[in-house]
Amino acid sequence: MLWKMNIMRRNLIVISLIATGLVVALIWLGMGSTSYTKTDRVKVRLVAIAENIRLYIKEKNTFNTSSGTLLNLVEKGYLPKEMLIDPWSQDIRYECLDAACKEILIYSFGPNKINEHGKGDDISVTIKF
């Protein structure tokens, strides 16, 4: 039984990494910098990160809220590290919007590189569980 769960977990991680890789490829190759802005590329990246957080929570039934960064997803193999840097060379961040962390704001500081916690020119995605 345990080996079946390990195979399922591995398969979910592989599918997640393939999907993330496809998103990154579309951003850098298919879309190009002439037809889509940096803001557009960040929005697509945030959605991909959100889906990987959903997968992580589905598997682990929890989410590490202590760090404020998403490096735990990189360490566990859910995301490549490159996904966590926006086009302005800033870390993509998250904040729990409630005490149980059932609503998460994922955001980039945006062009002004100032942390406005998802407001101002920050680019953000909110997910609920």
Backbone torsions as a table, in degrees:
resi	resn	phi	psi	omega
1	MET	NA	-44.0	-179.0
2	LEU	-63.2	-39.6	-179.4
3	TRP	-66.5	-32.2	176.7
4	LYS	-66.3	-39.0	178.1
5	MET	-66.1	-38.8	178.3
6	ASN	-65.1	-39.6	177.7
7	ILE	-65.6	-43.5	178.2
8	MET	-62.1	-43.9	179.3
9	ARG	-61.1	-46.4	179.8
10	ARG	-61.1	-43.1	179.4
11	ASN	-62.9	-40.7	177.6
12	LEU	-64.3	-40.3	179.0
13	ILE	-65.6	-43.0	179.6
14	VAL	-62.1	-44.8	178.8
15	ILE	-62.3	-42.3	179.3
16	SER	-62.1	-44.5	-179.7
17	LEU	-66.7	-37.4	176.8
18	ILE	-63.7	-45.8	179.0
19	ALA	-61.9	-42.9	178.3
20	THR	-63.0	-43.5	178.1
21	GLY	-60.8	-40.0	177.6
22	LEU	-64.2	-40.9	178.1
23	VAL	-61.9	-46.1	179.5
24	VAL	-61.9	-42.8	179.1
25	ALA	-61.8	-42.7	177.5
26	LEU	-62.4	-39.5	179.6
27	ILE	-63.0	-50.9	-171.8
28	TRP	-85.0	-32.5	-176.4
29	LEU	-102.5	-54.5	-173.9
30	GLY	-70.8	-42.2	-175.6
31	MET	-84.0	-38.2	-178.9
32	GLY	66.7	167.8	-177.7
33	SER	-88.0	-9.7	-177.2
34	THR	-83.5	-31.1	-176.1
35	SER	-100.8	-18.7	179.8
36	TYR	-127.2	140.9	-179.2
37	THR	-81.3	169.7	175.1
38	LYS	-60.0	-37.5	179.3
39	THR	-61.5	-42.7	178.0
40	ASP	-61.6	-42.4	-179.4
41	ARG	-65.9	-37.5	178.4
42	VAL	-65.6	-40.8	179.2
43	LYS	-58.5	-44.2	178.6
44	VAL	-63.7	-41.7	179.5
45	ARG	-63.1	-42.1	-179.6
46	LEU	-63.3	-38.4	177.4
47	VAL	-64.1	-41.9	178.4
48	ALA	-63.5	-41.4	177.7
49	ILE	-63.7	-42.4	179.1
50	ALA	-59.0	-42.1	179.9
51	GLU	-66.8	-34.6	176.6
52	ASN	-70.9	-33.4	174.2
53	ILE	-65.4	-42.2	176.9
54	ARG	-57.4	-45.1	179.5
55	LEU	-62.2	-44.8	179.1
56	TYR	-59.5	-47.5	-179.1
57	ILE	-65.5	-37.7	178.6
58	LYS	-61.9	-38.8	-179.7
59	GLU	-78.7	-41.6	-172.1
60	LYS	-97.3	-14.9	-176.0
61	ASN	59.6	21.7	178.8
62	THR	-159.1	169.3	175.5
63	PHE	-143.3	130.0	-179.1
64	ASN	-69.1	112.9	-176.7
65	THR	-103.8	4.8	-172.5
66	SER	-80.5	-28.9	-169.1
67	SER	-89.7	-31.4	-175.9
68	GLY	79.2	-3.3	174.7
69	THR	-117.7	174.2	-177.9
70	LEU	-107.0	17.7	-177.3
71	LEU	-63.3	-25.9	177.8
72	ASN	-62.3	-30.3	177.0
73	LEU	-71.4	-32.1	175.9
74	VAL	-69.8	-47.1	-178.1
75	GLU	-61.1	-33.2	-179.3
76	LYS	-89.1	-0.5	175.9
77	GLY	86.1	16.8	-179.0
78	TYR	-88.7	-22.4	-178.1
79	LEU	-143.3	145.1	168.5
80	PRO	-76.6	146.5	-175.5
81	LYS	-58.5	-32.4	-178.4
82	GLU	-60.4	-25.5	-179.5
83	MET	-69.2	-16.7	-173.4
84	LEU	-96.1	9.0	177.5
85	ILE	-117.8	129.5	179.5
86	ASP	-84.9	172.8	-178.4
87	PRO	-63.6	-12.0	178.2
88	TRP	-99.8	15.7	177.0
89	SER	63.7	31.3	177.1
90	GLN	-111.2	151.1	176.7
91	ASP	-68.2	139.2	169.6
92	ILE	-79.3	134.9	-172.6
93	ARG	-118.8	171.6	171.6
94	TYR	-141.7	158.1	173.2
95	GLU	-139.7	139.1	171.4
96	CYS	-79.0	130.8	-177.7
97	LEU	-93.5	-4.7	174.9
98	ASP	-143.1	167.1	-174.2
99	ALA	-61.8	-34.4	-177.9
100	ALA	-87.1	-0.9	-178.2
101	CYS	57.4	41.5	176.6
102	LYS	-91.1	-10.0	174.8
103	GLU	-131.3	122.9	-173.4
104	ILE	-123.5	132.3	174.1
105	LEU	-99.4	121.7	176.3
106	ILE	-110.2	129.7	-173.9
107	TYR	-151.4	157.2	171.1
108	SER	-108.1	147.5	178.3
109	PHE	-65.9	-18.0	179.2
110	GLY	80.3	-173.7	-174.3
111	PRO	-59.6	-30.9	-177.7
112	ASN	-81.7	-6.7	176.5
113	LYS	58.9	26.1	178.8
114	ILE	-112.1	131.7	179.4
115	ASN	-73.3	106.4	178.1
116	GLU	-111.7	19.4	175.8
117	HIS	50.9	47.9	176.8
118	GLY	86.8	-0.7	179.8
119	LYS	-105.0	-174.1	178.7
120	GLY	59.2	-131.0	179.8
121	ASP	-93.3	7.1	175.1
122	ASP	-59.4	146.1	176.8
123	ILE	-107.1	128.7	-172.3
124	SER	-142.1	160.2	173.1
125	VAL	-135.7	136.7	176.1
126	THR	-112.5	132.5	176.8
127	ILE	-123.2	148.2	178.6
128	LYS	-124.0	147.7	179.1
129	PHE	-124.4	NA	NA
